[in-house]
Amino acid sequence: MTNKKVSFIGLGVMGYPMAGYLAKAGHATRVFNRTTARAEKWAEAYQGSVELTPRDAAENCDMVFVCVGNDDDVRSVVYGETGVLASMKPDSVLVDHTTTSAELAMELACACREKGVHFIDAPVSGGQAGAENGALTVMCGGDADVFADVKTVIDAYSKQAVLMGENGQGQRCKMVNQICIAGILQGLSEGITLAQASGLDVEQMVNVLKHGAAGSWQMENRAITMAQDKFDFGFAIDWMRKDLGICLDEAKSKGLALPLTKAVDEKYAELQTQGLGRMDTSVLIKAR
């Protein structure tokens, strides 16, 4: 693998370690974060430089990685005089790890094409732990040759990176991922509630069930903490509601109904009104 000049835009709980893995892999890494102090902290921990605008970070880079909050956050760091597209060189690649709508992915692909730049939508799964352990799953959309080049770089923080099809298909695959998580958490919440009411030892139950057909990441990593009423960690329901909204909009555009997804989203909305928006998605067990 040839080392690249790269930049990473967005140093949240996911982006911070992801950018770190790029630097540790030997890529010349520039970073930008809205809170400069966090970028400076990153630069103290890793070999890399801090830039004050996305444009400065992206200048003369081979690949630019973005991992921010939502569609509008992506637009704010991509477009305009200080956005990455203002300085990206021809044949460089913009890789968006943010979970967004498929419409935004296709919009960005067009905007990049006009600038002679390539685009890959590449949402990730695995959460903060996956990012910190360099074990993310990356679902990508875009050109096969461009993806092949990008994969050699994102392998630094992923255990699996797969091209799902054209631009937008990475985001659509992530939608399915979030729908499945929502359904599993609903079933797990009901199962644990019954187990506790029946006097079962939840830890013992998990050790039995996780090796059978009911086993899942959520069961293995969240069932016991759910039973212990611990939720102050992990993937916040504020972000899950954003993601489920994207799923429901995509389904509506295709004339589909997602009744379970809609029901879980409504439960999360109620939990938000109770001030639980920053709690892990497993707090679904507290919904009634």
C-alpha positions as CSV (number, residue, x, y, z in Angstrom):
1,M,0.0,0.0,0.0
2,T,1.3,3.5,-0.9
3,N,0.9,6.0,1.8
4,K,-1.5,8.8,1.0
5,K,-2.0,12.4,1.9
6,V,-5.3,12.4,3.7
7,S,-7.5,14.7,5.7
8,F,-10.2,13.8,8.2
9,I,-13.1,16.2,8.9
10,G,-15.0,15.6,12.1
11,L,-13.3,14.3,15.3
12,G,-16.3,13.0,17.3
13,V,-16.4,9.7,19.1
14,M,-16.1,7.9,15.8
15,G,-13.8,10.2,13.8
16,Y,-11.2,10.8,16.5
17,P,-10.0,7.2,16.6
18,M,-10.6,6.6,12.9
19,A,-8.3,9.5,12.0
20,G,-5.8,8.1,14.5
21,Y,-5.7,4.8,12.7
22,L,-4.9,6.6,9.5
23,A,-2.0,8.4,11.1
24,K,-0.7,5.2,12.7
25,A,-0.9,3.5,9.3
26,G,1.6,6.0,8.0
27,H,-0.7,8.3,6.0
28,A,0.1,12.0,6.2
29,T,-3.0,13.2,8.0
30,R,-4.5,16.6,8.4
31,V,-7.6,17.1,10.6
32,F,-10.4,19.6,11.0
33,N,-12.9,19.8,13.8
34,R,-15.4,22.6,14.7
35,T,-13.9,22.6,18.2
36,T,-10.3,23.3,17.5
37,A,-9.2,22.2,21.0
38,R,-10.3,18.7,20.2
39,A,-8.3,18.7,17.0
40,E,-5.3,20.0,18.9
41,K,-5.7,17.2,21.5
42,W,-5.8,14.7,18.6
43,A,-2.6,16.2,17.1
44,E,-0.8,15.7,20.5
45,A,-1.8,12.0,20.4
46,Y,-1.0,11.3,16.8
47,Q,1.3,12.4,14.0
48,G,-0.7,14.9,12.0
49,S,-1.5,18.6,11.6
50,V,-4.5,20.7,12.6
51,E,-6.2,23.0,10.0
52,L,-8.6,25.8,10.7
53,T,-11.0,25.1,7.8
54,P,-12.1,22.1,5.9
55,R,-10.7,23.7,2.8
56,D,-7.3,24.0,4.3
57,A,-7.4,20.4,5.5
58,A,-8.4,19.1,2.1
59,E,-5.9,21.0,0.0
60,N,-3.6,18.8,-2.1
61,C,-4.9,15.6,-0.4
62,D,-5.4,12.3,-2.2
63,M,-8.4,11.4,0.0
64,V,-10.7,13.5,2.2
65,F,-12.8,11.7,4.9
66,V,-15.8,13.2,6.5
67,C,-17.6,11.9,9.6
68,V,-20.0,14.5,11.1
69,G,-23.6,14.5,12.3
70,N,-26.3,14.7,9.6
71,D,-27.0,15.9,6.0
72,D,-26.7,19.6,6.8
73,D,-23.5,19.1,8.7
74,V,-22.0,17.3,5.7
75,R,-23.0,20.2,3.4
76,S,-21.5,22.7,5.8
77,V,-18.0,21.2,5.5
78,V,-18.2,20.2,1.8
79,Y,-19.7,23.3,0.1
80,G,-18.8,27.0,0.1
81,E,-15.6,29.0,0.2
82,T,-14.3,27.1,3.2
83,G,-15.6,23.6,2.2
84,V,-13.4,20.8,1.1
85,L,-14.6,20.9,-2.6
86,A,-13.1,24.4,-2.8
87,S,-9.6,23.0,-2.7
88,M,-9.7,19.3,-3.5
89,K,-7.5,18.4,-6.5
90,P,-8.7,16.6,-9.6
91,D,-8.9,12.8,-9.2
92,S,-8.8,13.0,-5.4
93,V,-11.6,11.2,-3.5
94,L,-14.2,12.4,-1.0
95,V,-15.3,9.7,1.3
96,D,-18.3,10.4,3.5
97,H,-18.6,8.2,6.6
98,T,-21.6,10.1,8.0
99,T,-24.9,8.3,8.0
100,T,-27.0,10.4,5.7
101,S,-29.8,10.1,3.2
102,A,-29.2,8.4,-0.1
103,E,-30.3,11.6,-1.8
104,L,-27.4,13.5,-0.2
105,A,-25.0,10.8,-1.4
106,M,-26.2,11.2,-5.0
107,E,-26.1,15.0,-4.7
108,L,-22.5,14.9,-3.5
109,A,-21.5,12.5,-6.2
110,C,-22.8,15.0,-8.8
111,A,-21.1,17.9,-7.1
112,C,-17.8,16.1,-7.0
113,R,-18.1,15.0,-10.6
114,E,-18.4,18.7,-11.6
115,K,-15.1,19.3,-9.8
116,G,-13.3,16.3,-11.3
117,V,-13.4,14.6,-7.9
118,H,-14.5,11.1,-7.0
119,F,-17.1,10.3,-4.3
120,I,-17.7,7.3,-2.1
121,D,-20.6,7.1,0.4
122,A,-19.3,5.0,3.2
123,P,-21.4,4.9,6.4
124,V,-20.0,2.7,9.1
125,S,-21.4,0.2,11.7
126,G,-19.7,-0.9,14.9
127,G,-20.2,2.1,17.2
128,Q,-17.6,3.8,19.3
129,A,-16.0,0.5,20.3
130,G,-15.6,-0.5,16.7
131,A,-14.0,2.7,15.9
132,E,-11.6,2.6,18.8
133,N,-10.7,-1.0,18.0
134,G,-10.2,-0.5,14.3
135,A,-13.0,-3.0,13.6
136,L,-15.7,-1.1,11.8
137,T,-17.9,-2.5,9.0
138,V,-18.0,0.0,6.1
139,M,-20.9,-0.1,3.5
140,C,-19.9,1.7,0.4
141,G,-21.4,3.2,-2.8
142,G,-19.5,4.4,-5.8
143,D,-17.2,3.3,-8.6
144,A,-15.5,0.0,-8.2
145,D,-12.0,1.2,-9.2
146,V,-12.2,4.2,-6.9
147,F,-13.5,2.0,-4.1
148,A,-10.6,-0.5,-4.5
149,D,-8.1,2.4,-4.0
150,V,-10.1,3.8,-1.0
151,K,-10.3,0.3,0.6
152,T,-6.6,0.1,1.0
153,V,-6.7,3.1,3.2
154,I,-9.9,2.5,5.2
155,D,-8.7,-1.0,6.0
156,A,-6.7,0.8,8.7
157,Y,-9.9,1.1,10.9
158,S,-12.2,-1.5,9.4
159,K,-12.6,-5.3,9.7
160,Q,-14.9,-5.3,6.6
161,A,-15.4,-2.8,3.8
162,V,-17.8,-3.8,0.9
163,L,-18.9,-2.0,-2.2
164,M,-22.7,-2.4,-2.3
165,G,-23.3,-0.7,-5.7
166,E,-23.5,2.8,-7.1
167,N,-23.5,6.0,-5.1
168,G,-26.3,5.9,-2.5
169,Q,-26.3,2.1,-2.0
170,G,-23.9,2.4,0.9
171,Q,-26.3,4.6,2.7
172,R,-29.3,2.3,1.8
173,C,-27.4,-0.6,3.3
174,K,-26.8,1.4,6.5
175,M,-30.6,2.0,6.6
176,V,-31.2,-1.7,6.6
177,N,-28.6,-2.0,9.4
178,Q,-30.4,0.5,11.6
179,I,-33.8,-1.1,10.9
180,C,-32.5,-4.5,12.0
181,I,-31.0,-3.0,15.2
182,A,-34.3,-1.4,16.0
183,G,-36.2,-4.6,15.6
184,I,-33.6,-6.6,17.6
185,L,-33.7,-4.1,20.5
186,Q,-37.5,-4.2,20.6
187,G,-37.5,-8.0,20.8
188,L,-34.7,-8.0,23.4
189,S,-36.5,-5.4,25.5
190,E,-39.6,-7.6,25.6
191,G,-37.6,-10.7,26.3
192,I,-35.7,-9.3,29.2
193,T,-38.9,-7.8,30.7
194,L,-40.4,-11.3,30.6
195,A,-37.3,-12.9,32.0
196,Q,-37.1,-10.5,34.9
197,A,-40.8,-10.9,35.7
198,S,-40.3,-14.7,35.6
199,G,-37.3,-14.7,38.0
200,L,-34.8,-15.8,35.4
201,D,-31.1,-14.9,35.9
202,V,-30.5,-12.6,33.0
203,E,-26.8,-13.2,32.8
204,Q,-27.2,-16.9,32.8
205,M,-30.0,-16.6,30.2
206,V,-27.7,-14.5,27.9
207,N,-24.9,-17.1,28.2
208,V,-27.3,-19.8,27.1
209,L,-29.2,-17.9,24.3
210,K,-26.3,-16.0,22.7
211,H,-24.9,-19.3,21.2
212,G,-28.2,-20.2,19.6
213,A,-30.5,-18.7,17.0
214,A,-31.5,-15.8,19.2
215,G,-27.9,-14.6,19.6
216,S,-26.9,-11.2,18.4
217,W,-24.4,-8.4,19.1
218,Q,-27.1,-6.5,21.0
219,M,-27.8,-9.5,23.2
220,E,-24.2,-10.2,23.9
221,N,-23.3,-6.5,24.5
222,R,-26.4,-4.9,25.8
223,A,-28.8,-7.4,27.5
224,I,-27.0,-7.4,30.9
225,T,-26.7,-3.7,31.1
226,M,-30.3,-3.3,30.1
227,A,-31.3,-5.6,33.0
228,Q,-29.0,-3.5,35.3
229,D,-30.7,-0.3,34.2
230,K,-27.4,1.1,32.7
231,F,-27.7,3.3,29.6
232,D,-25.2,6.2,30.0
233,F,-23.0,5.1,27.1
234,G,-23.1,3.9,23.5
235,F,-25.1,5.1,20.5
236,A,-27.5,7.8,21.6
237,I,-31.2,7.6,20.7
238,D,-31.0,11.2,19.4
239,W,-28.8,9.8,16.6
240,M,-30.9,6.7,16.2
241,R,-34.0,8.8,15.6
242,K,-32.1,10.7,12.9
243,D,-31.2,7.5,11.3
244,L,-34.7,5.9,11.6
245,G,-36.1,9.1,10.1
246,I,-33.9,8.6,7.0
247,C,-35.1,5.0,6.8
248,L,-38.8,6.0,7.0
249,D,-38.3,8.7,4.4
250,E,-36.6,6.2,2.0
251,A,-39.4,3.7,2.5
252,K,-42.0,6.3,1.9
253,S,-40.3,7.3,-1.4
254,K,-40.7,3.7,-2.5
255,G,-44.3,3.3,-1.4
256,L,-43.3,1.0,1.5
257,A,-44.5,0.8,5.1
258,L,-42.1,-0.1,7.9
259,P,-44.5,-0.7,10.8
260,L,-42.0,-2.0,13.3
261,T,-39.5,0.7,12.5
262,K,-42.2,3.3,12.9
263,A,-43.4,1.9,16.2
264,V,-39.8,1.9,17.6
265,D,-39.2,5.4,16.4
266,E,-42.3,6.6,18.2
267,K,-41.1,4.9,21.4
268,Y,-37.7,6.6,21.1
269,A,-39.5,9.9,20.5
270,E,-41.4,9.4,23.8
271,L,-38.1,8.6,25.6
272,Q,-36.6,11.8,24.2
273,T,-39.5,13.8,25.9
274,Q,-38.4,12.2,29.2
275,G,-34.9,13.6,28.8
276,L,-33.3,10.4,27.7
277,G,-32.1,11.5,24.3
278,R,-28.4,11.0,25.1
279,M,-28.8,7.5,26.5
280,D,-27.9,4.4,24.6
281,T,-30.4,2.9,22.2
282,S,-30.9,0.0,24.6
283,V,-32.9,2.4,26.8
284,L,-35.8,1.2,24.6
285,I,-36.5,-1.3,27.4
286,K,-37.8,1.6,29.5
287,A,-40.4,2.5,26.9
288,R,-44.0,1.5,27.5
